């Protein structure tokens, strides 16, 4: 289980803020109209959000700012790693799927891991927005938030990019593969 409630050490805080700033500056096309100093101000006062970003980073997500909600003023971070985050692969979709497996259970589920980290998994719409900012998941795939009507029937949705096209697929929620993980979002 990921401990997201205790504040980061001064060193870890400095490390994550420096990583985020560096990634922000290297990828300005993801957030052309935003200023890093204002984002950093929010991060400095939101310890739980900074912890969540730290866990996104530590699990291979390479979080970056992808926009700002005009109504709430929140900055929106997505995992922007080229492939589905390495530390979040080989997981089924949710707790019910995990418990339904009789043999060869994965260690965790996408929804449980996201909750432990304090993030949300991307929706299909968010996933498509991410893919408009670059090329992601050409060798891996990522679970996306599944509508209740599909989940109630045992299914779950995932996406990837192949042949320069973003695809949406379905699978049994209890399935898991070494190349399938999940991407998260966080609002600060």
C-alpha positions in Angstrom: 0.0 0.0 0.0 1.2 3.5 -0.8 1.4 5.9 2.0 0.1 9.2 0.6 -0.9 11.0 3.9 2.5 11.8 5.5 4.3 14.9 4.1 7.3 14.3 1.9 10.8 15.0 3.3 12.3 18.3 2.2 14.6 16.4 -0.1 11.8 14.4 -1.8 9.7 17.6 -2.1 12.6 19.4 -3.8 13.2 16.4 -6.1 9.6 16.2 -7.3 9.2 19.9 -7.8 12.5 20.1 -9.8 11.4 17.1 -11.9 8.0 18.6 -12.6 9.5 22.0 -13.4 12.1 20.4 -15.8 9.4 18.4 -17.6 7.1 21.4 -17.8 9.9 23.5 -19.4 10.8 20.7 -21.9 7.2 20.1 -23.0 5.7 23.6 -23.4 3.4 22.5 -26.2 1.4 20.6 -23.6 0.6 23.8 -21.7 1.5 26.9 -23.8 -0.5 29.5 -21.9 0.5 28.4 -18.3 3.2 29.8 -16.0 5.3 27.4 -13.9 5.5 29.9 -10.9 1.7 29.8 -10.4 1.6 26.0 -10.5 4.5 25.7 -8.1 2.7 28.1 -5.7 -0.2 25.6 -5.6 2.0 22.6 -5.2 3.8 24.2 -2.2 0.5 24.5 -0.2 -1.1 21.2 -1.3 1.0 18.5 0.4 -1.4 15.7 -0.4 -1.4 16.6 -4.1 2.4 16.9 -4.1 2.6 13.4 -2.5 0.3 12.0 -5.2 2.5 13.5 -7.9 5.6 12.1 -6.1 4.0 8.6 -6.3 3.0 9.1 -9.9 6.7 9.9 -10.6 8.1 7.0 -8.6 5.9 4.5 -10.4 7.1 5.7 -13.8 4.3 8.0 -14.8 6.3 11.2 -15.6 3.4 13.5 -14.6 3.1 16.8 -16.4 0.6 19.7 -16.6 -1.8 19.3 -19.5 -4.2 22.1 -18.9 -6.2 24.2 -16.5 -9.9 23.9 -15.6 -11.4 27.4 -16.4 -14.2 27.1 -13.8 -12.2 25.8 -10.8 -8.8 27.2 -11.7 -7.2 23.8 -11.0 -4.2 22.7 -12.9 -4.6 19.3 -14.5 -1.7 16.7 -14.5 -1.7 13.5 -16.5 0.9 10.7 -16.6 2.9 11.5 -19.8 5.4 8.6 -19.9 5.8 7.2 -23.4 4.4 3.9 -22.3 1.9 2.9 -19.6 3.8 3.5 -16.3 6.0 0.6 -15.5 5.3 0.5 -11.8 1.6 0.2 -12.5 1.3 -2.7 -15.0 0.1 -6.3 -14.6 -3.0 -5.2 -12.7 -6.6 -6.1 -13.2 -9.3 -3.3 -13.4 -10.8 -3.2 -9.9 -11.1 -4.9 -6.5 -14.2 -7.0 -7.6 -12.2 -8.3 -10.5 -9.2 -9.1 -8.3 -11.4 -11.0 -5.8 -13.1 -12.9 -8.6 -9.9 -14.6 -9.8 -9.4 -18.0 -8.4 -5.9 -18.6 -9.7 -2.9 -16.4 -10.6 -4.2 -13.2 -9.0 -2.3 -10.0 -9.8 -0.9 -8.1 -6.8 -3.3 -5.2 -7.2 -5.9 -3.5 -9.3 -5.8 -0.3 -11.3 -8.6 1.4 -9.3 -7.2 0.4 -5.9 -3.7 1.6 -6.8 -5.1 4.9 -8.1 -7.0 5.4 -4.9 -4.0 4.6 -2.8 -2.0 7.2 -4.7 -4.7 9.8 -4.5 -5.3 10.0 -8.3 -8.0 9.1 -10.8 -7.5 6.8 -13.8 -8.0 8.6 -17.1 -11.3 8.5 -18.8 -11.6 7.7 -22.5 -11.9 11.4 -23.3 -8.9 12.3 -21.2 -6.9 9.5 -22.8 -7.8 10.9 -26.3 -6.8 14.4 -25.1 -3.4 13.0 -23.9 -2.9 11.4 -27.3 -3.4 14.8 -29.0 -0.4 16.1 -27.0 2.0 13.4 -28.2 2.4 9.7 -29.0 1.8 7.4 -26.1 1.3 3.6 -25.6 2.6 2.3 -28.8 3.9 -0.9 -27.1 1.6 -0.9 -24.0 -2.0 -0.3 -23.2 -3.8 1.5 -20.3 -7.0 0.8 -18.5 -9.5 3.7 -18.7 -12.5 4.5 -16.5 -15.2 2.1 -17.4 -18.9 3.0 -17.4 -21.0 1.1 -14.8 -23.2 -0.5 -17.4 -20.1 -2.2 -18.9 -18.5 -3.0 -15.6 -21.7 -4.5 -14.2 -21.5 -7.1 -17.0 -17.9 -8.0 -16.2 -16.1 -5.9 -18.7 -13.6 -3.1 -18.6 -12.1 -0.7 -21.1 -8.6 0.0 -22.1 -6.8 2.1 -24.8 -3.6 2.2 -26.8 -2.1 3.7 -29.9 -1.3 1.5 -32.9 -1.0 2.4 -36.6 -1.0 6.1 -35.6 -4.6 5.7 -34.3 -6.0 5.6 -30.8 -8.1 2.5 -30.1 -10.6 1.7 -27.4 -11.0 -2.0 -26.5 -12.8 -4.2 -24.0 -11.7 -7.1 -21.9 -12.8 -9.0 -18.9 -12.1 -6.8 -15.9 -10.2 -9.6 -14.2 -7.6 -9.9 -17.0 -4.1 -8.5 -16.6 -1.1 -8.4 -18.8 2.5 -7.3 -18.4 2.0 -4.6 -21.0 -1.2 -3.2 -19.6 -1.3 -0.6 -16.8 -3.1 2.6 -16.2 -2.5 6.3 -16.4 -3.6 8.8 -13.8 -4.9 12.3 -13.6 -4.7 14.8 -10.7 -6.1 18.3 -10.2 -4.2 20.8 -8.2 
